[in-house]
């Protein structure tokens, strides 16, 4: 299954650790297109987060994931809608889904 | 409408008003004709306008002919008061367009004063305003643009005591602030006072905009029940921001305020706008509705203003840089001590740990550059480069203590770098000591070399 996901608007993650913005969490890549391995049950977001953590997060995973969900201040979008409207962690991924992680900005 | 009140209230900065403007005390007092700064407890009169005057019609004619807006929209606008919280990169375009379009009353709140590094984005201030309260400076500019609007500068920081008091006095609130505690405080006060909150933010090449607490829409806490960990929050000084980005987002923010004020339907209630200036991309995201378990708005009768938003968020209610203290005093050199070490020709290595763009701005000529990130990742290229340098240092003939010194902009990252170096070279610390320069290059510029650039 091909799932496209972006690490979009994540650049306000910690300056100290990730100077150039949090896309560095994912080795400098803002946009990933991944093919998830086949499994008997459909993939859900909970499993996707685990997969991302094991396969893509290069450093300081706690700045992205806390417990089994994303850390406070990160909003997850599934096909341009707030994941709260889609079932959050239980949302079952479909082929060519677009997942975006955004981080709130506070500057003004 | 008491349209000329704004000008009549201009006063010369005399003793009594200086007390309200602590930044202008003493020898900084200049002969500005200053708009009077207002207090939180002042009761504001109702705005009341039943018809447009001939000068109004001439001034606003280009928007009056828009059928969606028209005379009624203009009259509605003239009866609305808007509080702009933060007179910086977002507050400037918000206030500018609302003033130009004929809003009734504008409250302009900011605790800060104008600095040179603000001017690339905070375009209503100016070179002749350095050190002036931003709230006062912005009013001076706006009065030239449209003197028929009533302007009230508030030179103060918003806190749990005055926040609700001020917000209750306005119809619409524009959050143009720059820090997390203020955003939670403004949200809670808006929920409690029942005011729509048009909220925007900008950093680097990115901006976000949405409307909270409008009719049955969500509030900030519906979306973000818990504040982000403080180490994940970046301010404009650290992260940088292109001035045009808050200019664009602030203009859209003004548009949302204008729609609500004139009686139109806002576009971004329940919708979050994200702008990526690097890719030139705007995205509209449908966000969740009001949450039944929201601590602020699920039952606004029980909503309370917290006692301490800085503690709740674990960060300060300003965007000024925080000072870390990871090292003991004897692991740190003051800039004066470092200057003495240089003058005495004591062999040492000075490692500048800032990222490349900052090193491109300025550096001490004898420093070597190893970005903090390279140290954190224990990057082989940087570590072996460092080992070579340290070996050269240790082999220098004389017997004095050998020092490896880290430096950055303000003396935070340099402390982290010392910790990492101690970890990497733990076994060899008897051969040399590692210290950092307290206050970094900005302290160097301030106390040792006035010609060194500040940024």
HADDOCK unambig.tbl for C-alpha pairs under 7 A between the chains (distance, minus, plus):
assign (segid A and resid 9 and name CA) (segid B and resid 206 and name CA) 6.97 0.50 0.50
assign (segid A and resid 12 and name CA) (segid B and resid 232 and name CA) 6.67 0.50 0.50
assign (segid A and resid 12 and name CA) (segid B and resid 233 and name CA) 6.08 0.50 0.50
assign (segid A and resid 12 and name CA) (segid B and resid 234 and name CA) 5.50 0.50 0.50
assign (segid A and resid 13 and name CA) (segid B and resid 232 and name CA) 4.43 0.50 0.50
assign (segid A and resid 13 and name CA) (segid B and resid 233 and name CA) 6.14 0.50 0.50
assign (segid A and resid 13 and name CA) (segid B and resid 234 and name CA) 6.94 0.50 0.50
assign (segid A and resid 14 and name CA) (segid B and resid 231 and name CA) 5.42 0.50 0.50
assign (segid A and resid 14 and name CA) (segid B and resid 232 and name CA) 3.89 0.50 0.50
assign (segid A and resid 14 and name CA) (segid B and resid 233 and name CA) 5.93 0.50 0.50
assign (segid A and resid 14 and name CA) (segid B and resid 234 and name CA) 6.38 0.50 0.50
assign (segid A and resid 15 and name CA) (segid B and resid 234 and name CA) 6.08 0.50 0.50
assign (segid A and resid 15 and name CA) (segid B and resid 239 and name CA) 6.92 0.50 0.50
assign (segid A and resid 17 and name CA) (segid B and resid 373 and name CA) 6.84 0.50 0.50
assign (segid A and resid 72 and name CA) (segid B and resid 226 and name CA) 5.80 0.50 0.50
assign (segid A and resid 72 and name CA) (segid B and resid 227 and name CA) 6.15 0.50 0.50
assign (segid A and resid 72 and name CA) (segid B and resid 228 and name CA) 4.79 0.50 0.50
assign (segid A and resid 73 and name CA) (segid B and resid 224 and name CA) 6.33 0.50 0.50
assign (segid A and resid 73 and name CA) (segid B and resid 227 and name CA) 6.42 0.50 0.50
assign (segid A and resid 73 and name CA) (segid B and resid 228 and name CA) 4.68 0.50 0.50
assign (segid A and resid 80 and name CA) (segid B and resid 285 and name CA) 5.25 0.50 0.50
assign (segid A and resid 80 and name CA) (segid B and resid 286 and name CA) 6.85 0.50 0.50
assign (segid A and resid 81 and name CA) (segid B and resid 285 and name CA) 5.40 0.50 0.50
assign (segid A and resid 81 and name CA) (segid B and resid 286 and name CA) 4.82 0.50 0.50
assign (segid A and resid 81 and name CA) (segid B and resid 287 and name CA) 6.21 0.50 0.50
assign (segid A and resid 82 and name CA) (segid B and resid 285 and name CA) 6.91 0.50 0.50
assign (segid A and resid 82 and name CA) (segid B and resid 286 and name CA) 5.99 0.50 0.50
assign (segid A and resid 82 and name CA) (segid B and resid 287 and name CA) 4.75 0.50 0.50
assign (segid A and resid 82 and name CA) (segid B and resid 288 and name CA) 6.11 0.50 0.50
assign (segid A and resid 84 and name CA) (segid B and resid 288 and name CA) 6.07 0.50 0.50
assign (segid A and resid 85 and name CA) (segid B and resid 288 and name CA) 6.00 0.50 0.50
assign (segid A and resid 105 and name CA) (segid B and resid 201 and name CA) 5.70 0.50 0.50
assign (segid A and resid 105 and name CA) (segid B and resid 202 and name CA) 6.23 0.50 0.50
assign (segid A and resid 105 and name CA) (segid B and resid 203 and name CA) 6.57 0.50 0.50
assign (segid A and resid 106 and name CA) (segid B and resid 178 and name CA) 5.35 0.50 0.50
assign (segid A and resid 106 and name CA) (segid B and resid 179 and name CA) 5.41 0.50 0.50
assign (segid A and resid 106 and name CA) (segid B and resid 180 and name CA) 6.22 0.50 0.50
assign (segid A and resid 106 and name CA) (segid B and resid 201 and name CA) 5.33 0.50 0.50
assign (segid A and resid 106 and name CA) (segid B and resid 202 and name CA) 6.75 0.50 0.50
assign (segid A and resid 107 and name CA) (segid B and resid 177 and name CA) 6.97 0.50 0.50
assign (segid A and resid 107 and name CA) (segid B and resid 178 and name CA) 4.19 0.50 0.50
assign (segid A and resid 107 and name CA) (segid B and resid 179 and name CA) 6.40 0.50 0.50
assign (segid A and resid 107 and name CA) (segid B and resid 201 and name CA) 5.30 0.50 0.50
assign (segid A and resid 107 and name CA) (segid B and resid 202 and name CA) 5.07 0.50 0.50
assign (segid A and resid 107 and name CA) (segid B and resid 203 and name CA) 5.46 0.50 0.50
assign (segid A and resid 107 and name CA) (segid B and resid 235 and name CA) 5.75 0.50 0.50
assign (segid A and resid 107 and name CA) (segid B and resid 236 and name CA) 5.99 0.50 0.50
assign (segid A and resid 108 and name CA) (segid B and resid 88 and name CA) 6.43 0.50 0.50
assign (segid A and resid 108 and name CA) (segid B and resid 89 and name CA) 5.56 0.50 0.50
assign (segid A and resid 108 and name CA) (segid B and resid 90 and name CA) 5.45 0.50 0.50
assign (segid A and resid 108 and name CA) (segid B and resid 176 and name CA) 5.53 0.50 0.50
assign (segid A and resid 108 and name CA) (segid B and resid 177 and name CA) 5.37 0.50 0.50
assign (segid A and resid 108 and name CA) (segid B and resid 178 and name CA) 4.50 0.50 0.50
assign (segid A and resid 108 and name CA) (segid B and resid 201 and name CA) 5.18 0.50 0.50
assign (segid A and resid 108 and name CA) (segid B and resid 202 and name CA) 5.45 0.50 0.50
assign (segid A and resid 108 and name CA) (segid B and resid 246 and name CA) 6.85 0.50 0.50
